[in-house]
Every structure is written in C-alpha cells, then in structure tokens.
Amino acid sequence: MKILHYSLGFPPERSGGLIRYTMDLMNEQVKQGDEVYYLYPGHINVLRNRAYIKADRKNSKINFTPYALVNSLPLPLFGGIKNPNDFMRSVDAKLYLNFLEKLQPDVIHVHTLMGIHKEFFECAQSLGIRIVFTSHDYFGLAPEPNFYYQGRNYDNTNTTKQWMEIGQTAMPTWKLRLFQTSLYPFIRKIAHKIKPQKLTGLDKTQKNVNENINETINKNSFELLQQYYKSIFSMISFFHFNSTLALSIYQNNIQIGDNYACISITNSSVKKNDFRIPKKATKIAYIGPYKTYKGFFEFLKLPTLLQDKNFEFHVYGSDVVVDLPNNIINHGRFNNNELDNIYQNIDFVIVPSLWKETFGFITIEALSYGKYVLVSQNVGAKDLIDPQFRFDTVKDIRAQIDNLDKYKVREQKSMDTHYSEIKNIYLKFLP
C-alpha cells in the first residue's frame, strides 16, 4: 500500500506525542512492507514568497521518503492566532495537484491541520484520494491545539468572540515564523542556557486581555477562519479518534457523520516488560512538561494532601527552573533510553492534566511497565483505566490510593497490533 502522511516535522525541532506517533507508525508501516511518504511544514525561505514542496535531503536516510512544504501556512503551536488572514492564504492548486499525481498515494493520513493549505484537501478530493484524520490535537476546531486558555477549557463555549479574545494575547505571525527558521532550535537552546526559564503557577500565555476586543480585531475575519477549517474537516473521508474524550469534543463542535472509529493509539516504547507491581507502593511520580495545563501544579499539592503517608514524590520531564517543596525530587529532562531506569525507581504515576488531552502516552507507557496509573478525567487515555481510578481533582487521589489492592494493570498493545487496526481503516477506501 502507498501511504502519504502529513504531520509537523522531525525531532528535535518538533516533539511531543503527535510527532512520536507519526514516526513510529510510519516506521512500522515500512517494516510491514508499505511504501510510505511524509509531507511536513518545512522552513521559511525568505527569498521566495510562494509555497513549494521539495525532497528533504537532510532526512533522506530514514526508512520513508520525506518532503518539506516550504513557506507553509504559519504554525500556531501555542497561544492562538492574531492575524486570521495569514492562515487562509491560498496557493496555486497545481502545487498539490502535481505532487499528489506524482506520488499517487492510495490513502493520505493527516495528523494535524497546522501549516497545510485547504487546496491540499481539495486536490486530494478531486483525484479521489481518501483522507484519514487522527485526532492528536484540536487545532482547526480551536485557534490553538489544546482548547485551553487562561486556566479553563472552552470546548463548550467555542465562539467567535472566544477566538478573538485568544487573538489578543497571541503572537503576531512574524514571531510564529521564527519557529520555522533553521536557526530556531539553536536559538532556543542558547536562550535557555543564557537565561533559564523560571516557572510559576501561571503560564506566560495567561495575560490580561483587553475587554474591548471588537475595536482591535476584525470579527468577520475570524468567522471566515472558522469556516475555512470547517470546510477542510468536511473533506476528511474518515476520522480516527484516539479516545472517547476526543470523539465527544469533535462531535460537539463539527458534524462528523458515521465515518469514524475510536481506537486507542500506542508507540514503540510500549512493550512487554518483566516489571511487577510492588506489594507496597511508596514512590509517586509525575512525568511530563512542567506546565499548568498538564496539571503539574496540581501534582505539587499531593505532598500536603498525603502528608500523613510515607510517600516519596518525584517529577521528571523538564529543565526549567521551578521552586519545589523539599520533599519533591526533581529529576529534570530525560531521554527515552532512560525509561527503564525511571520506571524501576517509581511505583505509580499520576497524570493530572487540566486540558482535555486527546490521549496521553505517559499513561500507556507506565501501564506497560506494570505501574499503577491514576488519571484525571481530562485524560483521553482514561479509556484504558478502571473508572474507580480516574479522579476529578487531586483530592480524590487519597481514597484511590487506599484502594490500590483492587487495581488491575492491563497489557498494552504493540505497534504491530496497532498497525493492523490502522490498515483496516485504510482498506475501507480501497476497491
């Protein structure tokens, strides 16, 4: 089978569950004998205004064939959209028509709408190429990936006014373009060394917003932008939702129809391990970015809530400077090859997300290592956890810990199993 994927790029420029899943799925498909191509938003070429697609020689040694979309639409990786018209710029349809006619894929698998033009979908539709979309984020339904702004989820209040309000604190397009320059990874690394980020309980994006937003932002342009993304979603042939949570949010915001499936995802680090649940669990961990929306500061409440119990508290995932209580051990950033050591050192993991996370790989990784996992109701991967071990607030965790003798760890599926699930979706479209 010939498959074209669209996602955000390669590590280390791009990171997170979306990138990891895309890479692992493509590698598994190649391993299984499929012909795989990859299109992603590349760097900005200031010497040429128009968008174009080029073979990616930098990453040419990988198993699949990569192509870079140079001068893509901007990438609002966080913080929203300030200038709607910059995200609706049209391109000559021949750009995508020629590309798709050259590759002639059996199916296109899209992992995000960021950076890609509407003409891509129109050309695929005109050529009769089916498009599968996996719900890694909410971009397109929302002006940023998380449906989370200034400390709250707004998926149930997704109005034009809300998009305009978010636009007040969003970066201008020229700043977003900096994330697509070839020097950005180097600049980011140097900046952190020169002036390490100091973390507080509020993310920097949470700023005061000018209440009179109608005077500074064109309401009509945001309405057009919302219609722009809805028209793209209408051209999706099949929706692959990675959780029932993601499914419910998409259904609440756009018309989905009957062409969808809800199938949990996995990655290459999920494998059978020899670890066993300890008889006495004493080491509690948070693993992930030290961000408010990920529930990091909710986790920091646990030493107080559980102060009469004999627990150790550990956090893993970031090198940002953060003030922690003395009874929390900060292990900082880690590499994937350190996972075995990390999970040998902990007994159970808390996943306290505040944003409605479409899935959450930490959950299945910890389960695959035989660890207890307690999850927020906002975590999509809660589908894999017994409901009695899902919490509304971290205050519920105390009672759940007292009932750990009832906890059963499920075996997690491997990439080759998930490969078959995805292939069955693709086969729905082939004669």
Stockholm file with secondary structure:
# STOCKHOLM 1.0

chainA/1-431         MKILHYSLGFPPERSGGLIRYTMDLMNEQVKQGDEVYYLYPGHINVLRNRAYIKADRKNSKINFTPYALVNSLPLPLFGGIKNPNDFMRSVDAKLYLNFLEKLQPDVIHVHTLMGIHKEFFECAQSLGIRIVFTSHDYFGLAPEPNFYYQGRNYDNTNTTKQWMEIGQTAMPTWKLRLFQTSLYPFIRKIAHKIKPQKLTGLDKTQKNVNENINETINKNSFELLQQYYKSIFSMISFFHFNSTLALSIYQNNIQIGDNYACISITNSSVKKNDFRIPKKATKIAYIGPYKTYKGFFEFLKLPTLLQDKNFEFHVYGSDVVVDLPNNIINHGRFNNNELDNIYQNIDFVIVPSLWKETFGFITIEALSYGKYVLVSQNVGAKDLIDPQFRFDTVKDIRAQIDNLDKYKVREQKSMDTHYSEIKNIYLKFLP
#=GR chainA/1-431 SS CEEEEECSCCTTTSCSHHHHHHHHHHHHHHHTTCEEEEEEECCCCTTCCSCEEEECSTTTTSSSEEEEEETCSCCCCSSCCSCGGGGSCCCCTHHHHHHHHHHCCSEEEESCCTTCCHHHHHHHHHTTCEEEEECSCCBTTBSSTTSEETTEECTTSCCHHHHHHHHHHSCCHHHHHHTTSTTHHHHHHHHHHHSCCEECSSCTTCCCCCSCGGGTSCHHHHHHHHHHHHHHHTTCSEEEESSHHHHHHHHHHSCCCSCEEECCCCCTTCCCCCCCCCSSCCEEEEESCCCTTTTHHHHTTHHHHTTTSCCEEEEESCCSEECCCTTEEEEECCCGGGHHHHHHTCSEEEECCSSCBSCCHHHHHHHHTTCEEEEETTBGGGGGSCGGGEESSGGGHHHHHHTGGGCCCCCCCCHHHHHHHHHHHHHTTCC
#=GC SS_cons         CEEEEECSCCTTTSCSHHHHHHHHHHHHHHHTTCEEEEEEECCCCTTCCSCEEEECSTTTTSSSEEEEEETCSCCCCSSCCSCGGGGSCCCCTHHHHHHHHHHCCSEEEESCCTTCCHHHHHHHHHTTCEEEEECSCCBTTBSSTTSEETTEECTTSCCHHHHHHHHHHSCCHHHHHHTTSTTHHHHHHHHHHHSCCEECSSCTTCCCCCSCGGGTSCHHHHHHHHHHHHHHHTTCSEEEESSHHHHHHHHHHSCCCSCEEECCCCCTTCCCCCCCCCSSCCEEEEESCCCTTTTHHHHTTHHHHTTTSCCEEEEESCCSEECCCTTEEEEECCCGGGHHHHHHTCSEEEECCSSCBSCCHHHHHHHHTTCEEEEETTBGGGGGSCGGGEESSGGGHHHHHHTGGGCCCCCCCCHHHHHHHHHHHHHTTCC
//
